Amino acid sequence: MRSETELRQLYESEFKTKISAMEKVRKTTAILTGITILIVLACLYLMVSKIIKTFAGAGDTGFFSIMFVFPAMLFIFLMIFIVKAVKHKYSQGFKKDVVIKVLDFMNPEWTYESMSYISRKDFLESKIGIGHIDEYFGEDLISGVIEGKSFQCSELRVMIKHASGVESEIFKGSETLFDGLAEKLQEKFPDAEVYRATPASGDIRLSRNFIGLFIVTEFDKSLNYETFVVPKKLFTTLTGKKEENIKGYGELIKFEHPEFEEVFSVYSNGEDEARYIMTSSMMNTMLRLQKEYDYNMKFSFKDSKVYCAIESREDFFEPKTAKEVKFEDVKEIYSLFEFIENLVKAINS
């Protein structure tokens, strides 16, 4: 483990120069974003004014509104396109000059692929996300080996589509997919990769299955059952009592560890194996990681793998365009890599 002093020295010697070079792109992104917002607000103001004047009988202002709003809307779409392009350039520069350098500082044998992500198969096997998947996307794949155990980590965006009169179908099959039958159909169609929601009528809306950071690592125990560790508040009644049985997760397993029970709940379809996994050392490790990093963590123990999902709407590897990159931002990325290393080591200790 490298020290904060070493990280700061790296920041002063290498990152500052590269960050200064990126500043022009960042400021351009911020300025263009501000201009776009102002134009949107101006258009909204004109449209609201038009509506008020029309109802007040102040005369026809339609010609002026059309002459201004239509070109403004075209300009807005153009500006949005330009902002996205400039922001993407800034983001890729940040990942190349900062994220990869911090990763090399952490462990030069780890690899980083900004446009890759953990496979759908791994996510489905974890069973952390309950229900079917309609949209599956990710980025920022990190791979490596820690004390002989391989791991992968990436950001994921997993969504479910809803619509009135919806029929969800699998691209590679003719069966209809309904909530609650996802697992059975996955067994029947093991090669199915993509799900599609086709609305018979009405609008489509997206709801979150999982958004955040997803980690999968080898486990030094071979398991026959499935065990899940989730935040206590995830499955509780209005009175604060833990749910005794959760479909897809199994039955609630209680432990004589009050501090752990206040933070996490354990569900499993094999109580003896769950107790074999959840030793005092394992529970203390999860508590320590929770306190130290304050992540919203879920764990899944299955076969010879451990899956960890950190739910967050934050982009862990994206720079903030509103302000210049500082040492604290670099330290935050290093802290995430440090968490991954500590997690893999602790789970297999």
N, C-alpha and C positions, 0 to 999 in steps of 0.2 A: 504494500500500500504506500503510495506516494504522499508526501506531506503537503499541507497548504502552502508552506513557504516555497516549496519547489514549483507548485502550480503558479504561484504569483510571479516567480522568476520567469517562468515560461510566458506568462501573460505580458510581462514588461519587455521581454526580449524579442518575442515573435508576434504575439497577437495584436499588440497596439498598432503596429505598422499596418497590418492587414485590415484591422478594423477601421483605421483612418481612411484606407483606400475604398472601403465599402460605404463610408459615410455619405458620399455624394449620391449613391444609388438610394440609400435609405431616405435622405432628405427629399430627393425627387419623388419617391413613393409617397411620403407624408404630404408633400405639397399637392400632388395630383389628387390624392384622396380627399384633402380638404376642399379643393376646387370642385370636385364632383359632388360632395355633400352640399356645398353652397348652392350649386345649380339645381340640385334636387329640391332643396328647401325653397328656392325661388319659384320653381315650377309649381310646387304645392301651394305656395302663397297665391300665385296668379289664378290657379284653378279654384281655390276656396273663395278668392275675391270675386271671380266670375259667377260662382254659384250664389253668393250673397247679393251681388248687384242684380242678378236675374230675378231672384225672389223679391228683391226690394223694388223692382220695376225701374231701375236706373238706366234702362236702355240696353241696346245690344252691343256687347263688347266681344262677341264671338270672333270677329275677324282678327282683332288684335291678339286674342288668346291663341288662335290657330297659328298665326304668323310667328308667334314667339315659342309656343309650347312644342310644336312638332319638330322644328330644328333643334330645340333644346334637348328633346328626348333622344334624337339621333346623336347629338353631341355627348349626352350622358352615356349611351351605350358604347360609343367610341372611347370615352374616358375610362369606363370600367374595363374595357379590353386592354387599354394601355397600362392602367394601374396593375392589373393582374400580371401582365408581362414583366413589368419593372419589378414588382414584388417577387415574382418567381426568380428573376435574376438575382435579386438580393438574397433570397432564401438559399439558392444553390451556392452562392458565394460564401454565405455563412456556414453552410454544412461542409463545404470543401476546406475552408480556411480555419474554421473553429472546431466544429464537431469532430471531424476526422482527426485533427491534431490532438484534441483532448483524449480521444479514444486511443490513439497511439501512445500518449503519455500514460494512460491507464494500463494498457496492455497491447503492445505492438502486434501480437498474434491474433487479436480479435479483428473481424472484418465488418465493414459497414457498406450497405447498399441503400442509397436514399430512395430508390423507386421500387424496392422489393419489400415483401412482408410475409409473415407467417401464413402457411397454407390454410385454406378453408378446412381441410381434413383434420389438422391439428386442433383447430378451434372447436369443431364439432365433437371430436373425441373427448375434449375436456369436459363437455356438458355444462360448462359455466354459463353459457347463454342458453336459456330455456326457450324452446320454440323453434320455428323454422327461420330461414334466412332468405331475404329477398335482395339485399344489397350487401356486398362484402368487398371492402377496400382497405388498403393500408399503405404504409410507407416506413422508411427508416429501419430496415432490418439489420440487426446486430447479431453476429454469430461468433462462437468461440468455445473454448474448453477451459474449465476451471477445476483444478485438482482432479483431472481425469474424467470429469463429467461435462458432456457437450450441452450447450444451451443455445436457444434463439430468443430474440426479443424484437418486437416491433410495435408500432402504433397500429390500431385497428379501428375501423368504423363499420359496425355490423348493424344493419337496419331491417325492419319489418315494414312491409307495405300494407295499408288498410284502405278499403274502399267499400262503398255500398254495393251489394251484389257482387262481391269479389270472388273470383275463382283463382286459386293459386295452383300453378302447374309446374311440373318439372320439365325442363327443356328436353331431357333425354328419357322421356317416357310419356305414356298417355294417361297415367293415373292422376287423380286430383289430390292435391295436398291440403289438408285442413289442420288447424291447430290441434295438437294432441296426437296426431298420427305421424309427426315428423320422424320420430325415431324408427318406427316400423317401416316406413317407406325408405329411410336411409339404408336399412338392412336389405330391403328388397331390391333397391337400386344403388348398390355400393359405388358405382361409377358416376352417379349424378353429382354434378359440380355446381350448377347454377339453378336458382329458383326464380320464377317469374310470377308476378301478380298481374292478372288481367281483369280489370274491372268490367262488370257487365253494365254498370251505370254509376254515375257519381264521380266525385273527385278522389284522387289517390292522396293519402297522407302517409308520412313516414314516422315511425316510432323507433325508439332506441332499443336494440337488443344488447349491444355493448359498444361503448366508445371509450378508448383509453389505451393503456400500455399492456401488452400481453406477453408473458414469458413462459417458455416451456423448457424444462431441463430433465436430464436423466435422474433417476432415483435409484439408490443402492438396494432397494427392496423390490421384490416381485410380488405384485398384489393380485388377489382374486376378486376383490370387491371394489366399490367406489366410495370414496370419502371426500366430503366437501367441508371446507371451513369458510364461513361467511361472516360479515359484520353482524353483530347481534340485532341491530335495528332492521335488518333486511326482512326477516320473517318474524315479526312480533305482532301481537294483537293490539287493539286500542288501549288495553290495560297494561301493556308492556310485557305481557307473558309471551315466552317463546312458543312458536308453532311446533306441535309435536311431530307432524309428518308433512313433508313437502314432496309433491309429485315430481319425480325425476331426480330428487336429491336423497330421498330415504327418510329414515326416522331420526329424531333428535337424540343425540348421545350426550349424556351429562357427565361432567368430570368434577372431581373434588379439587378444583382450582378456582376459587371465587374471583380472583383478579382477571383470569382468562375468560371466565364465563360472563363477566361484565362487558367484555369487548367483542368476543366472538361467539358463534354458535357452530356446532359440529353436527353434520348430518351424514348418515351412511346406510348402505344396505347390508353391511356386515359389521356388527358391533364389536366383535372380538378383534377383527383386523383394524378397525378404527382406533381401538385402545392400544393396539400394537404400534400404530403409527404415531398417535398423539401422546408421546411420552411427556414427562414434566419438562424435559430439555427442549422438546419441540414447541410446547406451548410457551415457554419462557422466551424462546427465540422469536416467535411470532409477535409476542408482546413487545419485545425490545425493538424489533424492526418497526412496529406500528408507532411506538413512542418516538423513536429517533427520526423517522422520515415522514410520519403523519400522512401515509397514503391510505386510500380506501381500497383495501385488499381483499380478494377472494382467492381461495386455494382449492385445487382439485387434485386428488391423488388417485391415479388410475394406471393399471398395468405396471410398467416400470418407469413411469413419468410423473412429474409434478408440474402442474400448470398454475400460474399466478396471474391474476387479472387485476389491474389497477384502474378503476373507473375514474375518468377525468375528461373534461371538455378542453383541457389545455393541450396545446401542441408542444410536446416536450422538446422538440428539436427545431422549432421555428423561431426566428428572431422577431422581436417586437419592433415594429416600424416607428412607433411613437417616440422612442428614445434610443440613444446610442448604446451599443453593447459595452457593458462594464465588466469588471472582474467578477462581480457577484453573479452575472449571467453565465460566465465560464465556470464558476464554482458550482453553480446549480446543475449544469450538465455533468460535471465530474461527479457530483454527489449521486446522480442517477446511476452512473456506471458503477460507482462504489456500492450502491444498494444492490444492484444485480449480482455483483461478486459476493457480497455478504450473504445474500439470500441463497445462492447455490451452495456456498460453503456450509452455511448453517443447517440447511435442510438435509445435507448428506453427512453431517458430523456425527 
